[in-house]
Amino acid sequence: TGEDECVGNVKVQLAKLFEASLKVTVPNEPDVEPLVAACTGKFGDYQCNNAMGLWSKIKGKGTQFRGPPAVGEAIKNNLPTSEMIESCSVAGPGFVNVVLSKNWMAKSIQKMLIEGIDTWAPMPPVKRAVVDFSSPNIAKEMHVGHLRSTIIGDTLARMLEFSKVEVLRRNHVGDWGTQFGMLIEFLFEKFPNFEDANETAIGDLQAFYKASKQRFDADPAFKEKAQQAVVRLQGGEDKYRRAWAQICEISRNEFHKVYQRLGVHLEEKGESFYNPYIPEVIEALTKQGLVEESQGARVIFIEGVNIPLIVVKSDGGFNYASTDLAALWYRLNEEKADWIIYVTDVGQQQHFDMVFKAAKRAGWLPHGDGSYPKTSHVGFGLVLGEDGKRFRTRNTEVVRLVDLLDEAKSRSKAALIERGKGEEWTEEEIESTAEAVGYGAVKYADLKNNRLTNYTFNFDQMLNDKGNTAVYLLYAHARICSIIRRSGKDIEELKNKGTVVLGHKDERDLGLHLLQFAEVVEEACTNLLPNVLCDYLYNLSEIFSKFYSNPECKVIGSDMETGRLLLCEATAVVMRKCFNLLGITPIYKI
Ligand code: ARG
């Protein structure tokens, strides 16, 4: 808790008040952290849960209190007065329930409307973060796993950027390794003037990879040449370097198409980039006594893990782990990142666990969990098909991401035409809405699940306009925008001239949920869990519709029109920020 704290974060503001109360209530226990949480019951909006834990700490020490409820009572009585709080009560074994002041809530929402949603952004103690995501492998497939990494990583990067963290969005592409020998040799065979080879000539790089692999397996002479090619490439021989660069470039163009569709920005620093750093990093680790010989390889033993981390293979070559150690070293020392986040499938969890532990042994990273710089592995589960198996399309082994996005778009376009938009809207409007909805649906279907679980890819489900889908949410937002438009009022003017009022229960419920945006984003960002934000967004839309469909909360034409229009606008602003953080383009009419 420092000076620069998010003022929009209700939980944090309340925790400060309780902190002050605890200091007075139990002066001999200075290190008690206030435990404040949103209430689930109907006794209040937030509660402080310190009494019971405190009681067990102090009961043996001759305290004046007679049990947890008395501790709770004292915590309540010692709370500094604050305009935030309307009333407090103690329940059960000392829970202190807080009812927020309606006026304060209304004022806070109005303030956000005037000063902007950025005032509700989290403020993590991080200056610069690396988010290592997407990271497909050159010439191999860019599969749905990479799509997940791309979508999840982009959202995490957006949440951090919103929190004013400088984010280095890194595409750690697999652009180095023994497969290049085979690819280069095959390129020379197919294209004597290999520099003429481009996307159109090669066509599908995946097919090219397969064909070269077949050749490699079938012909010992080719295999021999391919192995030599690796050596010549690594030795830096010009022709081999150029052929390698050519293959990478073709792959890069393919990846780029997917990123462009998804609106995801990434900066490539592939495995090859860290290659020159590997020898010195391994050398330093060896000097520290971390690297040992084991069965011809050089390895680092990690406490609690039964296999060692191989850092130099028995043939003297480097591997995935050597590269990741060098990359981590570079990110810490050259890029001076204080949070480094890796987004890959859960299958790589052990790999990262070992790399991080090796880095701790080497003293690159501090040992405590809450200290910086820190590293996090963001694992995710599989994408499954309808059959419950790994997602594949009928005829091909892997799903081409571009095809998938095409289908999402064309299906949502068809839905728009069916709704009669073909006559109403321009071709351009149809196209851009179909993209926003289609791509948004693919992203949201992924992000709404806890990332660690597998999820089933289903177009019908994700494009349904009912239920917890992007389509439903995007339409809900568009409807709110149309309410505001229909009112004929200048909302910018109302923000300053009108007042938010939370008189009705449904208005207050909506207001409370809006105010919880700040703490939810902070939780999503701290725990790297986009689904927390999705749940929030879906609930917001449900709570809004309860408010809007209640005849007692009529908006247009009622005496309370101004206040309610401002609530509509605040809902739209928060929804848009959620969409923005999830990488989804909002739509404004439907
Ligand atoms: N290229 C890897 C894969 O496709 C992912 C790389 C993740 N990042 C890293 N620093 N190892 O599985």
Residues whose N, C-alpha, C, O or C-beta is under 5 A from the ligand:
A	BS01	LIG	D132 S135 P136 N137 H172 G174 T344
